[in-house]
Amino acid sequence: MSDDASRLADGQALDRAALDKLASDMEDESFALAFARRYQQLLERRVSRIESALEDADLDRAMDALLSLKVSSTTAGTRELMRLATDMEADVRTMDLGSARRRADGLRDAAARADRALAAYLRV
């Protein structure tokens, strides 16, 4: 991916309005920044939990990990990860492990884009 394409993809990976809304709702910008930092710190662990659960065909554990990623991604504004987690959640609910595993192939790249976008946001 070219640098321009990477920047475009990263920009689409984060909806800054979600973090602005969190700051407004909490009446504390530092809370939103702390949430974004913590989300970024936990992202690798969340992705690994999903991959491990799917590899082990543990649908309950996969559902727990996917819901965690979906809810936190919604709050953080990482739209691509939120959509991916939502789609994978639907797969797990219908016990379509094959589809969930295929979608999981894109998790690491989506998480990397979200991580870069959050890093840029946190530098502002």
C-alpha positions in Angstrom: 0.0 0.0 0.0 1.4 3.4 -0.9 1.9 6.0 1.8 -1.0 8.1 0.4 -3.3 5.0 0.3 -2.2 4.1 3.8 -3.0 7.7 5.1 -6.4 7.5 3.4 -7.2 4.1 5.0 -6.0 5.3 8.4 -8.2 8.4 8.1 -11.2 6.2 7.5 -10.3 3.9 10.3 -11.1 6.5 13.0 -14.2 8.7 13.4 -12.8 11.4 15.6 -16.4 12.6 16.3 -16.9 9.6 18.5 -14.1 10.6 20.8 -15.3 14.2 20.7 -18.7 13.0 21.8 -17.2 11.0 24.6 -15.3 14.1 25.8 -18.5 16.1 25.6 -20.6 13.5 27.3 -18.1 13.2 30.1 -17.4 16.9 30.1 -13.8 16.0 30.2 -11.5 15.9 27.2 -8.8 14.1 29.2 -11.2 11.2 29.8 -11.6 10.7 26.1 -7.8 10.9 25.5 -7.2 8.4 28.3 -9.9 6.1 26.8 -8.3 6.3 23.4 -4.9 5.5 24.9 -6.2 2.5 26.9 -8.1 1.2 23.9 -4.9 1.4 21.8 -3.0 -0.4 24.6 -5.6 -3.2 24.7 -6.2 -3.6 21.0 -3.5 -6.3 20.4 -4.8 -8.3 23.3 -8.4 -8.1 22.0 -7.5 -9.2 18.5 -5.4 -12.1 19.9 -8.3 -13.2 22.1 -10.6 -13.3 19.1 -8.1 -15.2 17.0 -7.4 -17.7 19.8 -11.1 -18.3 20.5 -11.8 -18.9 16.8 -8.8 -21.2 16.4 -10.0 -23.2 19.4 -13.6 -23.1 18.0 -14.7 -21.7 21.4 -17.8 -19.7 20.3 -18.6 -18.5 23.8 -15.1 -17.0 24.3 -15.2 -15.7 20.7 -18.5 -13.9 21.4 -17.2 -12.4 24.6 -14.1 -11.1 22.8 -16.0 -9.8 19.8 -18.5 -7.9 22.0 -15.6 -6.3 23.9 -14.0 -5.2 20.6 -17.3 -4.0 19.1 -18.4 -1.9 22.1 -15.0 -0.4 22.7 -14.5 0.3 19.0 -17.8 2.0 18.8 -16.9 4.2 21.7 -13.4 4.9 20.3 -14.7 5.6 16.8 -12.7 2.9 15.1 -15.4 2.2 12.6 -13.7 -0.5 10.5 -13.0 -2.6 13.5 -16.5 -2.0 14.9 -18.1 -3.2 11.6 -15.7 -6.2 11.4 -16.6 -7.2 15.0 -20.3 -6.8 14.3 -20.1 -9.0 11.2 -18.1 -11.6 13.0 -20.5 -11.5 15.9 -23.3 -12.3 13.5 -21.2 -15.2 12.1 -20.7 -16.6 15.6 -24.3 -16.2 16.5 -25.3 -18.3 13.5 -22.4 -20.7 14.3 -20.7 -20.0 11.0 -17.2 -20.5 12.2 -15.8 -20.6 8.7 -17.1 -17.1 7.9 -15.9 -15.7 11.2 -12.4 -17.1 10.6 -12.3 -15.7 7.1 -13.3 -12.3 8.4 -10.7 -12.6 11.2 -8.0 -12.7 8.5 -8.6 -8.9 8.1 -8.5 -8.2 11.9 -4.7 -7.5 12.2 -4.6 -5.1 9.2 -7.7 -3.2 10.5 -6.2 -3.0 14.0 -3.0 -1.7 12.5 -4.9 1.1 10.7 -6.8 1.9 13.8 -3.6 2.0 15.8 -2.0 4.4 13.4 -5.1 6.6 13.3 -5.3 6.7 17.1 -1.6 7.5 17.3 -2.1 10.5 15.0 -5.2 11.5 17.0 -3.3 11.3 20.3 -0.4 13.5 18.9 -2.8 16.3 18.3 
